[in-house]
Amino acid sequence: MSEWAQGSGEPLSVLRLEDRDDGRGSAFYLPDEALRWLGGVEEMHLVTIRPGAIRGNHAHLRRREVIVVRSEGPWELGWRVPGGESEEVERRRFEEAQGVLLCVEPGVAHALKNLGERELVVASCSSGRFDPGAPDTERVELLG
């Protein structure tokens, strides 16, 4: 896949997914490279984000994460790379209905905010399972 960027070593990659709508509804597929980069799916969850709400505002210390966001309107991604050149929160706004793939390396703080009027649908696959006895999630305030 020519747009695949994770091989560039970026701590967070963003890729717009092609909508393979066949008349029955949207269909988005993960690139094989994203699944290989993840190294195996140990946990998956599907959530929604209500209008005005935020999910994330955290970093995983050991797990890689592949996130697919299905939007019908505007939303915002916020992130910060540990030890990066700036402590500023980087932001990217998405406006139209689309499917977006995010690949997040361990340690990269990330958050999603729904700026629209309809729920966002978010599917996330992780390279490790959440263990309440040994959590690897650190709270980081990015979007408020």
HUJO-V803876 format. One record per residue. N is the residue number from 1. RES is the residue in one small letter. PHI is phi in radians with two decimals (none if undefined). D_FIRST is the distance of its C-alpha to the first C-alpha in whole Angstrom. Layout:
N|RES|PHI|D_FIRST + N|RES|PHI|D_FIRST
//
This chain:
1|m|none|0 + 2|s|-1.18|4 + 3|e|-1.50|6 + 4|w|-1.10|6 + 5|a|-2.05|9 + 6|q|-1.10|11 + 7|g|-1.10|11 + 8|s|-1.34|14 + 9|g|1.49|16 + 10|e|-1.16|17 + 11|p|-1.25|19 + 12|l|-2.48|17 + 13|s|-1.99|14 + 14|v|-2.21|14 + 15|l|-2.42|11 + 16|r|-1.30|12 + 17|l|-1.59|11 + 18|e|-1.26|11 + 19|d|-1.53|15 + 20|r|-1.67|15 + 21|d|-1.01|19 + 22|d|-1.94|21 + 23|g|1.77|24 + 24|r|-1.70|25 + 25|g|2.52|23 + 26|s|-1.15|20 + 27|a|-2.58|17 + 28|f|-2.13|14 + 29|y|-2.08|12 + 30|l|-1.30|11 + 31|p|-1.12|7 + 32|d|-0.94|9 + 33|e|-1.07|8 + 34|a|-1.16|10 + 35|l|-1.20|13 + 36|r|-1.12|13 + 37|w|-1.05|13 + 38|l|-1.11|16 + 39|g|1.43|18 + 40|g|2.07|19 + 41|v|-1.64|21 + 42|e|-1.72|24 + 43|e|-2.66|25 + 44|m|-2.46|24 + 45|h|-2.49|25 + 46|l|-2.14|25 + 47|v|-2.35|27 + 48|t|-2.07|28 + 49|i|-2.19|29 + 50|r|-1.23|32 + 51|p|-0.92|33 + 52|g|1.46|34 + 53|a|-1.55|33 + 54|i|-2.24|31 + 55|r|-2.18|29 + 56|g|1.80|28 + 57|n|0.95|30 + 58|h|-2.69|29 + 59|a|-2.30|28 + 60|h|-1.69|27 + 61|l|-1.39|29 + 62|r|-2.20|27 + 63|r|-1.69|24 + 64|r|-1.47|20 + 65|e|-2.44|19 + 66|v|-1.95|16 + 67|i|-2.13|18 + 68|v|-1.99|17 + 69|v|-1.93|19 + 70|r|-1.91|20 + 71|s|-2.09|22 + 72|e|-2.01|25 + 73|g|-2.95|26 + 74|p|-1.25|26 + 75|w|-2.68|25 + 76|e|-2.27|25 + 77|l|-1.89|23 + 78|g|-2.12|25 + 79|w|-2.71|25 + 80|r|-2.54|26 + 81|v|-1.61|25 + 82|p|-1.16|28 + 83|g|1.20|30 + 84|g|-1.25|28 + 85|e|-1.15|30 + 86|s|-2.38|31 + 87|e|-1.56|32 + 88|e|-1.18|31 + 89|v|-1.36|29 + 90|e|-1.46|26 + 91|r|-2.36|25 + 92|r|-2.47|23 + 93|r|-1.85|24 + 94|f|-2.06|22 + 95|e|-1.85|24 + 96|e|-1.67|23 + 97|a|-1.12|22 + 98|q|-2.99|18 + 99|g|-2.03|16 + 100|v|-2.25|15 + 101|l|-1.79|13 + 102|l|-2.08|15 + 103|c|-2.04|15 + 104|v|-2.08|18 + 105|e|-1.31|20 + 106|p|-0.96|24 + 107|g|1.57|26 + 108|v|-1.47|24 + 109|a|-1.27|26 + 110|h|-2.60|25 + 111|a|-2.71|26 + 112|l|-2.17|25 + 113|k|-2.18|28 + 114|n|-1.47|29 + 115|l|-1.72|30 + 116|g|-1.69|30 + 117|e|-1.87|33 + 118|r|-2.11|31 + 119|e|-1.13|29 + 120|l|-1.52|26 + 121|v|-1.93|24 + 122|v|-2.27|22 + 123|a|-1.97|21 + 124|s|-2.28|21 + 125|c|-2.05|20 + 126|s|-2.18|22 + 127|s|-1.41|22 + 128|g|-2.58|26 + 129|r|-1.54|28 + 130|f|-1.27|31 + 131|d|-2.11|34 + 132|p|-1.05|37 + 133|g|-1.36|39 + 134|a|-2.53|36 + 135|p|-1.11|34 + 136|d|-1.99|31 + 137|t|-1.84|31 + 138|e|-2.05|33 + 139|r|-1.24|34 + 140|v|-2.42|33 + 141|e|-1.37|34 + 142|l|-2.00|31 + 143|l|-2.07|31 + 144|g|-2.30|35
//
